[in-house]
Amino acid sequence: MITELMQHDFYKCLHLLNKKGQLEAKAIVIGVNPGRIFVDNPVTPNSGLIWLGNNDGFMLIGDECNTQFNEQLNPFIDDVILPEANKIGLKWFEVIGNHERWNDTIERLFEHRSLSSWNQKVYTLEKQHYKSEREPLLPEGYSVQRVNKSFYGNGSIQNMDFLHNIIEEFWASPAQFFKEGIAYGIVFDNKLVSLCFSGFVVENFHCVGIETLEAHQGKKLAQVLAHTYVKDCFENNIVPYWDCMEGNKPSVAIAEKLGFSNTFNYIGYEFSI
């Protein structure tokens, strides 16, 4: 029977993680970022399903050949996951394997669900490879601001919910974010129009997230923030980690312009719910 682990038992899944796998899985297992974990055995788990705390998908960890877990997975998704997903408006069940051996299992288990897939690319950046000379100029009227506790409570920013919603999506609390992460924003006309932030954190690796309001896209604001963010990382011995869809050409372009190196790729799967 698949059961949900209490957060204080997440450590029991550490041995299931691929050391060279996605940062998000370990960030949740070690308790830095919020999430939920469902396992085959609450005492000695062999396989598990992680529900990312930002509702951005699911991750399968551990033994991909665990027959008992695999046979229970579809009924568990239908009976437990989908009703909860529907309540929060999720339209797709997105799932990835923490190691590539899960791919065949995912394709076999969900072949009846009109399964589709996409390619994901992971980059990291070392200081000696950083291409600082490619930093664009900030357009007139825009200013870069470090997101600290004072900025977070700044009542003069008209759309502060833009920031608050993103931080609350990835982190258990603002206090946890300020303890673990860093962020920079761009302000225009008393509005926060672009944000670069630590989405997931494991030790000195920070997964970079960038959001820019549609009306201000195309002005290289994300590039400006990415440069500011990675320079802060280098000053504090942090390794920037960039995870994006292969088809997201603007995101891939920013990573490669800054000098990020593609360290590994993986496949994501989805079906409609």
C-alpha positions in Angstrom: 0.0 0.0 0.0 1.3 3.4 -1.0 1.3 5.8 2.1 2.3 9.4 2.7 5.4 10.0 4.8 5.4 12.6 7.6 7.9 15.3 6.9 10.1 14.2 9.9 10.5 10.8 8.1 11.6 12.2 4.7 15.2 11.4 5.6 14.3 7.7 5.1 14.3 8.4 1.3 17.8 9.8 1.1 19.2 6.5 0.0 16.7 6.4 -2.9 18.0 9.6 -4.5 20.2 9.7 -7.6 23.2 11.7 -6.5 23.5 13.1 -10.0 19.8 13.7 -10.4 17.5 16.7 -10.1 18.1 19.2 -7.4 14.4 19.5 -6.5 14.2 15.9 -5.2 16.9 16.3 -2.6 15.8 19.8 -1.6 12.4 18.3 -0.5 13.8 15.2 1.1 16.2 17.1 3.3 13.5 19.6 4.2 14.7 22.8 2.7 11.8 23.2 0.3 8.2 22.0 0.9 6.7 18.9 -0.8 5.0 15.6 -0.1 6.4 12.1 -0.4 4.4 8.9 -0.9 6.2 5.6 -0.5 5.7 1.8 -0.7 6.9 1.2 2.8 6.9 4.0 5.5 9.6 2.2 7.5 12.0 1.1 4.8 11.0 2.7 1.5 12.3 1.3 -1.7 10.3 3.5 -4.2 8.5 6.8 -3.8 6.6 9.6 -5.5 7.5 13.2 -4.6 4.9 15.9 -5.1 6.8 19.1 -5.6 5.6 21.8 -3.1 5.2 24.4 -5.9 2.7 22.0 -7.6 5.0 21.9 -10.6 4.9 18.1 -11.0 5.9 14.8 -9.5 9.1 12.9 -9.3 9.6 9.1 -9.0 12.6 8.0 -6.9 14.1 4.7 -5.9 13.6 1.3 -7.5 11.9 1.5 -10.8 11.4 -2.3 -10.9 9.4 -2.4 -7.6 6.5 -4.4 -8.9 4.3 -3.9 -5.8 4.7 -0.1 -5.9 4.3 0.1 -9.7 1.1 -1.9 -9.7 -0.4 0.4 -7.0 0.7 3.6 -8.7 -2.2 4.1 -11.2 -5.0 3.4 -8.7 -3.2 5.7 -6.1 -3.0 8.5 -8.6 -6.7 8.1 -9.6 -8.0 7.7 -6.0 -5.7 10.0 -4.0 -3.7 12.4 -6.2 -6.2 13.5 -8.9 -9.0 14.6 -6.5 -6.5 16.8 -4.7 -5.0 18.0 -7.9 -8.5 18.9 -9.2 -9.2 21.0 -6.1 -6.2 23.2 -6.8 -6.9 23.5 -10.5 -4.1 21.3 -11.9 -4.9 20.3 -15.5 -1.9 18.0 -16.1 -0.1 15.3 -14.3 3.6 16.0 -15.0 6.1 13.3 -13.9 9.8 12.7 -14.2 12.2 10.0 -13.1 15.0 10.8 -10.7 17.1 8.6 -12.9 16.7 7.6 -16.5 15.8 4.0 -15.7 12.4 5.2 -14.7 11.7 6.3 -18.3 10.7 2.9 -19.6 8.7 2.2 -16.5 6.8 5.5 -16.8 6.1 4.9 -20.5 4.8 1.4 -19.7 2.7 2.4 -16.6 1.0 5.3 -18.2 0.7 4.2 -21.9 -3.1 4.1 -21.6 -3.2 7.8 -20.5 -2.3 9.5 -23.8 1.2 10.2 -22.5 3.3 12.8 -24.1 6.9 13.9 -23.3 9.4 16.7 -23.5 13.1 17.2 -23.0 14.6 19.1 -20.1 18.1 20.6 -19.9 20.1 21.2 -16.7 23.0 23.7 -16.6 25.4 24.8 -14.0 27.8 27.8 -14.0 31.4 28.0 -12.6 33.0 31.4 -12.0 35.8 30.8 -14.5 33.2 30.2 -17.3 31.0 33.2 -16.6 30.7 35.6 -19.6 30.4 38.9 -17.8 31.1 40.9 -20.9 27.7 39.9 -22.3 25.7 41.7 -19.6 23.1 44.0 -21.3 22.3 47.5 -20.3 19.2 48.1 -18.2 16.6 50.2 -20.1 15.9 53.7 -18.8 13.4 53.9 -16.0 14.1 50.4 -14.7 16.1 49.7 -11.5 17.5 46.5 -10.0 16.6 45.9 -6.4 17.8 43.2 -4.0 14.9 41.4 -2.5 15.5 41.5 1.3 13.1 41.6 4.2 12.7 45.3 3.9 11.8 45.1 0.2 9.4 42.2 0.8 7.3 44.4 3.0 7.6 47.6 0.9 4.2 49.0 0.7 5.1 51.4 -2.2 5.3 48.5 -4.7 1.9 48.3 -6.2 1.9 44.6 -7.2 3.8 43.1 -4.3 1.5 40.0 -4.6 3.7 39.1 -7.7 6.6 38.6 -5.4 4.7 37.1 -2.4 2.9 34.5 -4.6 6.2 33.2 -6.1 8.0 33.0 -2.8 5.0 31.2 -1.2 4.8 28.9 -4.1 8.4 27.6 -3.7 9.0 28.1 0.0 7.3 27.1 3.3 7.6 30.7 4.5 9.2 34.0 3.7 11.5 33.4 6.7 12.7 30.1 5.2 13.4 31.8 1.9 15.4 34.6 3.4 17.4 32.0 5.4 18.2 29.9 2.4 17.7 31.8 -0.8 18.5 35.0 -2.6 16.5 37.1 -5.1 16.7 40.3 -7.2 13.9 42.2 -8.8 13.5 44.9 -11.4 11.2 47.8 -10.6 9.5 50.1 -13.1 7.0 52.8 -12.2 6.5 51.4 -8.6 5.8 47.9 -10.0 7.9 44.8 -9.7 8.2 43.7 -13.3 10.8 40.9 -13.2 12.2 38.6 -10.6 15.2 36.2 -10.4 15.2 34.0 -7.3 16.4 30.8 -5.7 13.6 28.3 -6.3 15.2 25.2 -4.7 18.4 25.0 -2.6 20.6 22.1 -1.7 23.8 22.9 0.1 25.6 25.5 -2.1 23.5 24.8 -5.2 20.7 27.2 -6.0 18.1 26.4 -8.7 17.4 29.7 -10.5 13.9 30.8 -11.3 13.1 33.9 -13.4 9.7 35.5 -14.0 9.0 38.6 -16.1 5.6 40.2 -16.5 4.4 39.9 -20.1 4.2 43.6 -20.8 7.9 44.0 -20.0 9.3 41.0 -21.9 11.7 41.4 -24.8 13.7 44.1 -23.0 16.5 41.7 -21.7 15.4 42.2 -18.1 15.8 38.5 -17.4 19.3 38.7 -18.7 20.1 41.7 -16.5 18.8 39.9 -13.4 20.5 36.7 -14.2 23.9 38.5 -14.4 23.2 40.2 -11.1 22.1 36.9 -9.5 25.1 34.8 -10.5 27.5 37.5 -9.4 26.0 37.4 -6.0 26.3 33.6 -6.1 30.0 33.7 -6.9 30.6 36.2 -4.0 29.0 33.7 -1.6 30.4 30.4 -3.0 27.1 29.4 -4.5 26.7 27.3 -7.7 23.9 28.5 -9.9 21.8 25.6 -11.3 19.6 26.2 -14.3 16.8 23.8 -15.2 14.6 24.5 -18.2 12.7 22.9 -21.0 14.7 22.3 -24.2 11.9 24.0 -26.1 12.1 27.2 -24.0 14.5 28.9 -26.4 14.7 32.2 -24.4 15.7 30.4 -21.2 18.2 28.2 -23.0 19.7 31.3 -24.7 20.1 33.2 -21.4 21.9 30.2 -19.8 24.2 29.8 -22.7 24.9 33.5 -23.1 26.1 33.7 -19.4 28.4 30.7 -19.9 26.4 27.9 -18.2 27.4 24.4 -19.1 24.9 21.7 -19.9 25.6 19.0 -17.2 22.7 16.6 -17.9 19.4 16.2 -19.6 16.2 14.3 -18.7 12.8 13.5 -20.1 9.5 14.8 -18.6 6.2 13.1 -19.1 2.6 14.4 -18.8 -1.0 13.4 -19.3 -4.2 15.4 -19.0 -6.2 15.1 -15.7 
